[in-house]
C-alpha cells in the first residue's frame, strides 16, 4: 500500500501552473490593448489623410472656379471699356467704368442675364460674392516716361522730384533708382545693369525702399510705353507734380472744377483755369486714357481670390497686357 502523499506536496506541485496562467492572461490582455491602440492610431491617421486630401481638392476646385469666374468678370470689364470708347474720346470719373462694384452675390448678376437662368451648380451662385473696380493708370506718373530713347527725360524727372517733395520722401533715393532705371533701359545695357521693371513692385530691385513704394503706389505706375497724364482723372498730387508751377492748393481747385464739369480737351482746361494751366503740355497731358487696371475679387466659402489685370484700349479694341 502506497503511503499517502502530504498535502504540501500537492500544493507545491500545482502553484507554479496557476501563477503562469495569470501571467499569460495579463500578457494577452496587454497585447490586445496595444493592438487596439495601434488600430485606432492607424485609423485616425487614415481618416486625417482622407480629410486633408478632400480639403485640398475642395480648395483647388473652388480656386479654379474662382479663376474662371474672375476671367468672365475681366471680360465684362473689357466690354464696359469698349462701350465707353464708342461714347467718345474723353475719359473722366463720372463715367460708368469709374464706378466701383461693391461686393454682391453672383446670383444677382446671373439673374440680370437674358432669361434670368442660373448656369452654375444649384446654390453655388448664392454662396459666391463678387466685387471689383476699374482704375485709370494714366491718372498716375508713368515710370516709363523717365527714360526716352535711352536718355533721361529731364521734365519727367522734375515731375517725380515734385512728387517726392510733396510726399516728404528722400530725393537721394529717387536719383539712385532713376540712375539704375536709365542703365536698365539702355539699348544695349551693361551686364551688371538691372532688369527693366514691368510691374510697380519690381521697382524695389532698382533701389526704392518698400516704405517709399507704399507711399508712391497710388500716384505712379509702370506701363509698357510712355503715356501722358489724364488731367480729368489724376489726383491733386499728380496734377501738382506734372504741371510746372501748379501748387497743391491750385491742383485741388482743378479737381473741384473738373468734378463739376470734366475738361473737354486741353484748350478747354486752359480757358477755364487761366494762367494756372500755362504749364500744360500737349505731349505730357491729355483728357483720354488707353491703359486701365481691372481688379476683381471673388469670395466663396473660405476661398478669396484677387485678380489684377492691365488692359489697353485702342479705340474700341481692348486687349489684356498682363
Secondary structure, DSSP 8 states (H G I E B T S, - for coil): ------HHHHHHHHHHHHHHHHHHHHHHHHHHHHHHHHHHHHHHHHHHHHHHHHHHHHHHHHHHHHHHHHHHHHHHHHHHHHHHHHH-S---TTSGGGS-EEEEEHHHHHHTSTT----SSTTHHHHEEEEEEEEEGGGSEEGGGGEETTEE-HHHHHHHHHHHHHTT--HHHHHHHHHHHHHHTSTT--TTS----SSGGGGGGGT--HHHHHHHTTTEE--SS---EETTT--HHHHHHHSTT--HHHHHHHHHHHHHS--SSHHHHHHHHGGGGGG--TTTEES--SEEEEEEEEEETTEEEEEEEEEEEETTEEEE--
